[in-house]
Amino acid sequence: MKPSTQFTNGNVLTCTKSGSPQHTYENLNLDTYWVKFFTTPIPSEYEFMPGGHFVITKEQIKLRQKDFYQKILTFLETENLAPWVIERFECYIFNPNFKTIE
């Protein structure tokens, strides 16, 4: 893993909008999903912690409205690729520098 260019205190994996090089068996189309959750411009590469292994504070959770988290739950319940997409979005979901569609 390499040091993060966007987030502090940690190393991260990076991937392209297809999810490669880690996700090679199916194109994740991350850019397509990004615009459903965020108003911030699409990143050129996605930084993420594999397996969702990270720590956040109560304040970071409260950055988003309950309706936003419900939108994520619905996405996870209805889209086959959702677990891998959300894994790549978690660092952005809990970061105030990235604006979400509420």
Backbone hydrogen bonds, N-H to C=O, Kabsch-Sander energy under -0.5 kcal/mol:
donor,donor_aa,acceptor,acceptor_aa,energy
2,K,12,V,-2.0
4,S,10,G,-1.9
12,V,2,K,-3.0
13,L,48,F,-2.6
15,C,46,Y,-2.0
16,T,20,S,-2.6
19,G,16,T,-1.7
22,Q,19,G,-0.6
23,H,19,G,-2.5
24,T,22,Q,-0.9
28,L,18,S,-2.4
30,L,17,K,-3.3
32,T,29,N,-0.9
33,Y,29,N,-1.3
34,W,30,L,-2.7
35,V,31,D,-1.4
36,K,33,Y,-1.5
37,F,33,Y,-0.8
37,F,34,W,-1.5
38,F,34,W,-3.1
39,T,99,K,-2.5
40,T,99,K,-1.3
46,Y,15,C,-2.7
48,F,13,L,-2.4
52,G,49,M,-1.9
53,H,50,P,-1.0
54,F,52,G,-1.3
61,I,57,T,-1.8
62,K,58,K,-2.0
63,L,60,Q,-1.0
64,R,61,I,-1.2
68,F,65,Q,-0.7
69,Y,65,Q,-1.4
70,Q,66,K,-2.2
71,K,67,D,-2.0
72,I,68,F,-1.7
73,L,69,Y,-2.4
74,T,70,Q,-2.6
75,F,71,K,-2.1
76,L,72,I,-2.6
77,E,73,L,-1.9
78,T,74,T,-1.3
78,T,75,F,-0.5
79,E,75,F,-2.2
82,A,79,E,-1.0
84,W,81,L,-0.8
85,V,81,L,-1.9
86,I,82,A,-3.1
87,E,83,P,-1.7
88,R,84,W,-1.2
89,F,85,V,-1.0
90,E,86,I,-1.7
92,Y,89,F,-1.1
93,I,89,F,-2.4
94,F,90,E,-1.6
95,N,92,Y,-1.3
98,F,95,N,-1.8
99,K,97,N,-0.6
101,I,37,F,-2.7
102,E,100,T,-0.7
